[in-house]
Amino acid sequence: WGLLAGFALVLGALAGYTVRMPQRLIASVMAFGAGVLMSAVSYELIDEAHRRAGLAPAVVGAVAGAVLYTVCNVLLARRGARHRKRSGDRHPSQQEGSGSAIALGAVLDGVPESLVIGASLLGGGAVSMVTVAAVFISNVPEGLSSAAGMRRAGRSRTYVFGLWIGIAGVSGLSSLAGYALLGQAPAAVLAGIIALAGGAILTMIADTMIPEAFESSHLMTGLITLAGFLLAFAVSKAGG
């Protein structure tokens, strides 16, 4: 499931390398994906962490995830990955070397998401399809964005797709780690890790997805984001 969600990066890269898509359409997909992810963070991650071990591990984990993500994001932003989810002509991936930083940013975004996909299978339950769908939707514009920048920088097709297929593989391995390594963890530890991923994802939404979506969709961003949130909320409740 983690590999499936990560494969959206490859699909996005294929679109970004071969087709010029309307920026407003990409921004709308980004806004919708942000809403879906917000719902997943609220009802699949933070609420789940609270249910497993109470408020303290949920809060500590979420804060730790937000801080860790922010520190890594600042370091990557200095290398040109600040706007890694943007695909417009003003995308800073036109700068030399920033395409690789954007790819590292995709790994930073994807690892906590993929860990949660694997952890959602613990206890014999079904995978959280809301989380899988949320990660898949948010990954498409990111792969599109970076691939377009790498193409402008003169990177070969082999380099671009080899890189993104590798990142999709990392997503799959992260999900496997979430399932294999956390199965015997105490409830408080597992809850803290789930909340850590939730805090990191929520920070990623606020730092990258919403600003980039708003720049092109403007006043429609809130409505599209709400649509994604409500759809994911309905799916989550139907599945629960």
TORNUKOL-169699 format. One record per residue: x, y, z of N, C-alpha, C, CB in turn. Coordinates in pm, whole numbers, padded with zeros to 5 digits, always signed. Last residue first. Glycine has a CB too. Layout:
N
XYZXYZXYZXYZ;...
This chain:
240
-01557+00313+00946-01550+00285+01090-01680+00232+01145-01512+00408+01164;-01619+00369+00685-01533+00255+00710-01526+00216+00857-01395+00283+00661;-01770+00596+00724-01834+00480+00661-01753+00354+00687-01850+00502+00508;-01579+00765+00831-01691+00724+00914-01763+00603+00857-01788+00839+00931;-01407+00790+00608-01356+00741+00736-01470+00691+00825-01278+00853+00809;-01577+00903+00417-01519+00769+00392-01471+00707+00524-01401+00778+00291;-01627+01149+00539-01738+01057+00512-01687+00914+00491-01818+01104+00389;-01368+01256+00542-01439+01235+00669-01553+01134+00650-01495+01368+00724;-01317+01278+00270-01237+01186+00350-01304+01155+00483-01099+01244+00374;-01513+01472+00210-01515+01342+00144-01437+01239+00226-01458+01354+00002;-01431+01685+00370-01560+01622+00396-01570+01485+00330-01674+01710+00347;-01177+01748+00256-01190+01711+00398-01319+01634+00423-01186+01836+00486;-01244+01814-00009-01156+01701+00019-01169+01652+00162-01013+01738-00008;-01405+02039+00044-01461+01924-00027-01376+01800-00002-01470+01952-00178;-01218+02211+00162-01331+02160+00241-01393+02038+00176-01437+02269+00260;-01061+02264-00063-01003+02195+00052-01112+02135+00140-00916+02292+00134;-01243+02403-00217-01191+02276-00268-01131+02195-00154-01086+02300-00378;-01284+02628-00054-01397+02541-00089-01348+02404-00136-01483+02607-00199;-01023+02739-00041-01094+02696+00079-01207+02600+00049-01146+02814+00153;-00965+02800-00314-00886+02703-00240-00961+02649-00118-00754+02765-00197;-01095+03002-00440-01156+02870-00450-01085+02767-00363-01156+02823-00595;-00936+03224-00416-01051+03214-00328-01123+03080-00338-01148+03323-00359;-00653+03069-00547-00701+03185-00474-00827+03153-00394-00728+03300-00570;-00515+02900-00713-00661+02884-00705-00728+02999-00631-00695+02753-00637;-00246+02984-00693-00310+02975-00824-00462+02967-00816-00257+02855-00898;-00187+03009-00422-00126+03103-00516-00195+03102-00651+00021+03070-00533;-00303+02795-00290-00369+02925-00284-00315+03021-00389-00353+02986-00146;-00119+02589-00331-00253+02579-00390-00318+02717-00397-00341+02483-00309;+00096+02681-00183+00112+02663-00326-00023+02652-00396+00196+02538-00354;-00010+02694+00081+00040+02813+00014+00051+02798-00137+00175+02849+00069;-00090+02414+00117-00188+02522+00114-00132+02648+00047-00232+02555+00256;+00167+02273+00100+00053+02244+00013-00045+02362+00003-00020+02123+00064;+00366+02385+00284+00388+02366+00140+00259+02358+00058+00468+02242+00117;+00293+02432+00551+00414+02493+00497+00422+02490+00345+00534+02425+00553;+00058+02286+00600+00060+02431+00623+00178+02499+00555+00062+02460+00771;+00143+02026+00535+00027+02085+00468+00031+02238+00478-00105+02031+00528;+00356+01992+00714+00382+01991+00570+00267+02055+00493+00403+01849+00522;+00212+01989+00953+00307+02097+00928+00340+02107+00780+00436+02076+01010;+00074+01749+00918-00001+01873+00931+00089+01995+00905-00064+01883+01071;+00291+01569+00910+00206+01585+00792+00128+01716+00799+00108+01467+00779;+00395+01595+01171+00479+01625+01055+00394+01651+00931+00577+01509+01028;+00176+01513+01325+00229+01647+01339+00314+01688+01221+00310+01658+01465;+00151+01245+01233+00043+01340+01215+00090+01483+01225-00065+01315+01317;+00393+01136+01319+00365+01143+01176+00254+01243+01148+00327+01005+01122;+00343+01163+01593+00458+01229+01533+00438+01244+01382+00587+01150+01562;+00126+00992+01626+00105+01135+01643+00220+01215+01583+00089+01170+01791;+00261+00751+01584+00148+00787+01497+00123+00937+01504+00021+00708+01537;+00441+00768+01796+00492+00765+01659+00382+00802+01560+00549+00625+01625;+00268+00763+02018+00356+00876+01997+00408+00882+01855+00472+00871+02092;+00150+00510+01987+00067+00631+01979+00152+00754+01952-00013+00650+02109;+00375+00351+02031+00307+00347+01902+00221+00472+01883+00222+00221+01890;+00426+00421+02298+00527+00445+02194+00462+00448+02057+00637+00336+02198;+00192+00336+02427+00230+00477+02433+00332+00512+02326+00286+00511+02571;+00191+00059+02377+00084+00143+02325+00124+00290+02322-00043+00125+02407;+00512-00075+02277+00409-00042+02377+00309+00058+02319+00474+00016+02505;+00561-00269+01975+00586-00148+02054+00477-00127+02158+00596-00025+01962;+00533-00473+01800+00551-00510+01942+00575-00388+02030+00668-00607+01956;+00502-00338+01554+00402-00436+01598+00411-00469+01746+00417-00561+01518;+00684-00173+01445+00600-00116+01549+00501-00216+01607+00525+00001+01494;+00820-00302+01243+00896-00257+01359+00808-00210+01474+00988-00148+01319;+00630-00371+01043+00717-00473+01101+00780-00429+01233+00825-00509+01004;+00489-00133+00974+00417-00255+01013+00507-00350+01092+00361-00325+00890;+00687+00051+00918+00580+00087+01009+00504-00033+01059+00486+00182+00942;+00832-00091+00727+00892-00065+00858+00785-00029+00960+00996+00047+00848;+00649-00081+00516+00688-00211+00570+00748-00195+00709+00788-00280+00477;+00652+00194+00473+00528+00129+00517+00558-00007+00579+00430+00113+00400;+00915+00217+00386+00873+00287+00508+00744+00228+00562+00855+00437+00481;+00909+00075+00149+00989+00023+00260+00951+00090+00392+01138+00044+00232;+00744+00247-00003+00703+00111+00025+00777+00051+00144+00724+00025-00097;+00907+00475-00010+00774+00482+00050+00724+00342+00087+00674+00550-00046;+01123+00376-00153+01144+00417-00014+01009+00425+00060+01217+00554-00007;+00997+00347-00402+01043+00229-00329+01067+00258-00183+01170+00176-00392;+00962+00613-00467+00843+00530-00447+00879+00403-00371+00777+00495-00582;+01232+00675-00500+01158+00736-00389+01029+00660-00361+01127+00884-00421;+01286+00524-00732+01356+00495-00607+01284+00552-00487+01496+00550-00613;+01126+00657-00913+01094+00517-00883+01163+00475-00753+01138+00424-01001;+01264+00897-00914+01129+00893-00857+01081+00750-00831+01032+00963-00947;+01514+00825-01032+01507+00890-00901+01370+00872-00838+01540+01039-00913;+01437+00724-01279+01509+00638-01185+01501+00693-01044+01655+00622-01227;+01329+00951-01393+01238+00842-01355+01305+00741-01264+01185+00772-01479;+01560+01117-01417+01437+01163-01352+01353+01046-01305+01356+01251-01448;+01752+00958-01554+01780+01014-01422+01651+01047-01348+01868+01141-01434;+01619+00906-01796+01662+00796-01710+01687+00844-01568+01788+00730-01766;+01590+01161-01904+01470+01084-01867+01505+00971-01771+01401+01028-01993;+01833+01393-01768+01787+01292-01863+01661+01223-01812+01896+01189-01889;+01812+01745-01704+01829+01608-01657+01769+01510-01757+01765+01590-01518;+01785+02013-01763+01857+01928-01857+01881+01787-01810+01986+01989-01889;+01626+02175-01618+01767+02177-01582+01850+02084-01670+01785+02138-01437;+01378+02106-01714+01432+02237-01752+01581+02247-01721+01356+02349-01679;+01361+01859-01581+01364+01862-01728+01422+01995-01776+01222+01841-01787;+01344+01943-01319+01461+01866-01362+01473+01865-01514+01454+01723-01309;+01092+02069-01322+01214+02146-01294+01339+02074-01340+01224+02177-01147;+00927+01849-01374+00929+01961-01467+01054+02046-01448+00803+02048-01448;+00977+01695-01148+01017+01645-01279+01023+01756-01382+00922+01536-01325;+00865+01852-00944+01009+01830-00948+01056+01782-01085+01048+01730-00842;+00587+01851-01017+00663+01974-00995+00812+01951-01013+00636+02030-00857;+00511+01583-01022+00497+01666-01141+00589+01787-01133+00351+01712-01159;+00549+01509-00756+00628+01446-00861+00626+01527-00989+00578+01306-00889;+00353+01683-00646+00493+01693-00605+00586+01628-00708+00513+01627-00468;+00106+01610-00752+00164+01739-00789+00311+01752-00752+00087+01850-00723;+00094+01337-00631+00093+01363-00776+00153+01499-00811-00049+01354-00830;+00077+01332-00352+00205+01301-00417+00209+01339-00564+00234+01156-00402;-00182+01376-00273-00084+01481-00245+00049+01457-00315-00061+01492-00096;-00304+01136-00351-00346+01262-00412-00241+01370-00392-00481+01308-00353;-00170+00949-00182-00165+00937-00328-00196+01072-00395-00265+00829-00376;-00245+01034+00073-00104+01038+00035-00091+01034-00118-00027+00920+00099;-00523+00987+00058-00471+01120+00088-00326+01134+00043-00482+01151+00237;-00538+00712+00013-00589+00804-00088-00533+00945-00067-00741+00808-00085;-00425+00620+00256-00365+00585+00127-00408+00683+00019-00403+00441+00086;-00611+00725+00441-00471+00768+00443-00402+00738+00311-00396+00700+00556;-00841+00588+00362-00840+00735+00362-00697+00786+00359-00914+00790+00487;-00777+00325+00405-00786+00370+00266-00790+00522+00258-00910+00311+00200;-00585+00173+00621-00665+00296+00618-00667+00350+00474-00606+00404+00716;-00621-00182+00600-00543-00062+00579-00636+00060+00575-00460-00072+00449;-00796-00359+00860-00771-00325+00721-00690-00198+00713-00903-00311+00643;-00636-00514+01150-00738-00438+01079-00701-00416+00933-00760-00305+01147;-00444-00639+01303-00524-00721+01213-00631-00647+01138-00585-00828+01289;-00274-00487+01446-00394-00531+01515-00488-00609+01425-00466-00413+01573;-00168-00268+01187-00143-00338+01313-00274-00372+01382-00055-00253+01405;-00218-00115+00970-00252-00256+00958-00231-00333+01088-00169-00319+00848;-00120+00133+01022-00265+00119+01025-00310-00026+01013-00328+00201+00913;+00151+00117+00978+00104+00104+01117-00047+00085+01123+00143+00226+01198;+00161+00167+00701+00196+00036+00754+00141+00014+00893+00346+00019+00756;+00074+00435+00702+00003+00336+00621+00032+00195+00672+00043+00348+00472;+00269+00551+00861+00133+00541+00913+00051+00440+00833+00064+00678+00910;+00489+00543+00692+00493+00473+00820+00353+00450+00874+00576+00551+00922;+00402+00718+00492+00412+00576+00463+00419+00493+00589+00533+00548+00376;+00414+00967+00621+00288+00920+00564+00291+00769+00544+00260+00990+00430;+00688+00984+00687+00586+00972+00795+00452+00923+00742+00568+01106+00864;+00794+00979+00411+00826+00877+00510+00723+00871+00623+00964+00902+00568;+00718+01203+00250+00658+01072+00230+00681+00971+00340+00706+01016+00106;+00858+01435+00308+00712+01436+00315+00655+01295+00323+00655+01508+00194;+01121+01341+00268+01082+01397+00397+00931+01397+00414+01138+01538+00413;+01101+01277-00005+01127+01171+00092+01085+01217+00232+01277+01131+00091;+01063+01534-00102+00958+01435-00122+00975+01317-00027+00956+01386-00267;+01309+01646-00040+01190+01695+00026+01074+01598+00013+01151+01830-00029;+01465+01513-00222+01485+01484-00081+01366+01533+00001+01615+01550-00030;+01360+01643-00448+01341+01499-00433+01362+01457-00288+01437+01423-00525;+01453+01898-00400+01308+01876-00402+01279+01727-00386+01247+01929-00534;+01722+01853-00431+01673+01893-00300+01523+01872-00290+01708+02040-00272;+01725+01799-00704+01760+01692-00611+01714+01725-00470+01910+01666-00612;+01656+02053-00800+01571+01938-00829+01599+01822-00735+01591+01893-00972;+01859+02230-00747+01746+02227-00654+01652+02111-00681+01670+02356-00661;+02065+02238-00933+02080+02154-00816+01958+02143-00728+02190+02204-00736;+01992+02560-01048+02077+02442-01060+02086+02368-00927+02217+02482-01108;+01651+02652-01061+01786+02676-01013+01865+02547-01018+01783+02733-00871;+01405+02558-01117+01485+02597-01232+01629+02625-01190+01424+02719-01301;+01279+02529-00884+01357+02413-00926+01431+02441-01055+01267+02291-00942;+01117+02745-00830+01259+02762-00808+01342+02640-00843+01283+02798-00667;+00871+02826-01069+00918+02726-00974+01068+02738-00954+00881+02584-01022;+00742+02984-01240+00830+03050-01144+00885+02954-01041+00756+03162-01074;+00576+02822-01385+00697+02868-01451+00794+02933-01354+00662+02965-01560;+00460+02569-01145+00448+02680-01239+00580+02722-01297+00383+02797-01172;+00446+02380-00951+00487+02336-01085+00476+02446-01188+00404+02218-01129;+00522+02309-00608+00474+02401-00712+00525+02354-00848+00521+02547-00683;+00629+02163-00410+00500+02119-00458+00443+02212-00564+00403+02107-00343;+00864+02288-00334+00875+02163-00409+00741+02113-00461+00937+02058-00323;+00964+02535-00240+00839+02528-00315+00833+02399-00397+00824+02650-00407;+01209+02471-00117+01102+02533-00040+00967+02518-00109+01132+02680-00018;+01442+02368-00215+01325+02280-00212+01205+02341-00140+01361+02149-00147;+01689+02493-00212+01600+02515-00326+01475+02433-00327+01672+02490-00449;+01838+02479+00012+01896+02418-00108+01803+02427-00228+01931+02273-00081;+01680+02585+00204+01802+02659+00171+01872+02603+00048+01897+02657+00289;+01494+02385+00231+01454+02510+00166+01575+02591+00125+01365+02592+00259;+01629+02196+00383+01605+02168+00241+01567+02295+00166+01496+02062+00224;+01628+02326+00632+01755+02289+00570+01738+02263+00420+01812+02165+00637;+01351+02346+00675+01434+02467+00665+01566+02437+00595+01461+02527+00805;+01283+02076+00693+01230+02155+00584+01310+02283+00565+01083+02188+00610;+01405+01997+00931+01449+01937+00804+01404+02022+00685+01394+01794+00789;+01254+02161+01108+01400+02171+01101+01452+02116+00967+01466+02096+01219;+00991+02068+01058+01027+02208+01033+01177+02225+01019+00975+02297+01145;+00999+01800+01140+00972+01833+01001+01019+01974+00969+00822+01819+00971;+01051+01837+01414+01144+01762+01330+01124+01796+01182+01127+01612+01352;+00820+01979+01494+00953+02038+01509+01053+01969+01417+01001+02029+01655;+00616+01794+01433+00614+01927+01374+00753+01992+01379+00512+02016+01445;+00690+01575+01594+00683+01562+01449+00687+01696+01378+00558+01488+01409;+00666+01689+01850+00796+01639+01804+00798+01626+01652+00829+01504+01869;+00390+01739+01852+00485+01850+01861+00622+01808+01811+00495+01902+02006;+00294+01474+01838+00260+01571+01734+00356+01689+01735+00117+01621+01754;+00399+01358+02074+00436+01307+01943+00409+01408+01833+00361+01179+01914;+00272+01513+02271+00419+01509+02263+00463+01462+02124+00477+01416+02371;+00000+01455+02217+00051+01592+02210+00202+01592+02192+00013+01670+02336;-00009+01177+02251-00056+01238+02127+00002+01378+02110-00209+01242+02124;+00081+01135+02512+00161+01087+02400+00120+01148+02266+00151+00936+02392;-00142+01285+02648+00000+01323+02657+00085+01268+02542+00057+01275+02790;-00397+01162+02600-00364+01293+02544-00214+01320+02541-00432+01401+02622;-00396+00802+02522-00432+00923+02594-00373+01049+02532-00387+00912+02736;-00345+00576+02371-00263+00602+02490-00295+00731+02562-00120+00603+02452;-00537+00528+02168-00447+00422+02210-00382+00449+02345-00341+00401+02106;-00670+00770+02128-00748+00651+02166-00658+00541+02223-00826+00598+02045;-00462+00931+02043-00530+00961+02169-00608+00839+02218-00626+01083+02153;-00406+00811+01797-00303+00815+01901-00365+00841+02038-00199+00923+01868;-00649+00862+01666-00608+00724+01692-00501+00718+01800-00556+00659+01564;-00641+01140+01649-00748+01076+01726-00714+00932+01761-00880+01080+01648;-00413+01161+01483-00414+01221+01617-00523+01156+01703-00437+01373+01607;-00504+00972+01260-00374+00977+01326-00385+01033+01469-00276+01062+01244;-00759+00980+01155-00685+00855+01140-00556+00855+01222-00653+00831+00994;-00859+01234+01206-00939+01118+01245-00865+00986+01236-01061+01111+01161;-00657+01428+01137-00750+01447+01249-00808+01315+01298-00863+01539+01208;-00521+01327+00913-00446+01362+01034-00540+01368+01155-00374+01499+01016;-00737+01300+00735-00663+01181+00777-00584+01209+00904-00568+01135+00665;-00808+01567+00704-00904+01474+00763-00833+01349+00814-01011+01435+00660;-00577+01658+00581-00618+01714+00709-00717+01623+00781-00679+01853+00690;-00583+01511+00341-00478+01485+00439-00514+01540+00577-00346+01545+00393;-00802+01631+00217-00806+01488+00248-00703+01455+00355-00781+01404+00120;-00706+01894+00189-00824+01866+00269-00834+01721+00310-00947+01906+00194;-00490+01847+00017-00466+01903+00150-00585+01878+00241-00438+02054+00141;-00622+01758-00212-00536+01666-00139-00506+01715+00002-00407+01644-00214;-00742+02001-00286-00825+01886-00253-00745+01785-00170-00880+01819-00381;-00512+02151-00342-00604+02194-00237-00692+02078-00191-00691+02311-00287;-00403+02001-00556-00327+02021-00433-00419+02060-00317-00220+02130-00454;-00601+02029-00746-00571+01895-00696-00495+01905-00563-00488+01815-00800;-00572+02304-00783-00698+02251-00732-00679+02111-00676-00804+02251-00841;-00318+02319-00893-00343+02382-00764-00472+02330-00701-00350+02533-00779;-00366+02192-01137-00272+02133-01042-00297+02188-00902-00126+02160-01085;-00543+02377-01250-00585+02239-01227-00495+02172-01124-00584+02160-01358;-00380+02601-01272-00498+02607-01185-00550+02467-01154-00608+02691-01250;-00189+02523-01460-00148+02544-01323-00267+02546-01227-00072+02674-01311;-00244+02265-01695-00284+02397-01645-00251+02411-01496-00435+02419-01669;+00054+02083-01790-00082+02086-01738-00116+02226-01688-00099+01983-01625;+00240+01957-02036+00225+02083-01964+00079+02096-01921+00269+02206-02053;+00402+01641-02025+00282+01720-02057+00284+01849-01975+00152+01639-02028;+00640+01511-01948+00591+01496-02085+00478+01590-02124+00545+01356-02106;+00706+01560-01686+00815+01551-01784+00764+01554-01927+00894+01424-01762;+00468+01558-01548+00549+01679-01547+00657+01678-01652+00611+01697-01413;+00380+01294-01588+00302+01407-01641+00387+01533-01651+00180+01433-01552;+00586+01159-01455+00559+01132-01596+00481+01245-01661+00481+01001-01611;+00555+01260-01198+00678+01289-01272+00659+01265-01421+00793+01203-01219;+00306+01147-01133+00321+01292-01141+00444+01331-01221+00327+01352-01003;+00383+00879-01133+00280+00925-01227+00288+01076-01244+00139+00885-01177;+00566+00886-00923+00612+00848-01057+00512+00895-01162+00633+00695-01067;+00400+00954-00712+00511+01042-00745+00561+01015-00886+00625+01026-00644;+00239+00732-00696+00179+00856-00747+00286+00958-00782+00081+00914-00644;+00384+00548-00562+00389+00541-00709+00322+00663-00773+00322+00414-00758;+00318+00581-00298+00440+00642-00346+00449+00644-00498+00559+00571-00290;+00087+00423-00288+00078+00567-00262+00200+00641-00315+00061+00592-00113;+00208+00173-00347+00103+00228-00433+00090+00379-00414-00032+00159-00402;+00381+00144-00131+00437+00154-00266+00335+00212-00363+00484+00017-00315;+00196+00120+00073+00287+00234+00072+00350+00255-00064+00395+00216+00176;+00083-00120+00000+00000+00000+00000+00086+00126+00000-00094+00000+00121;
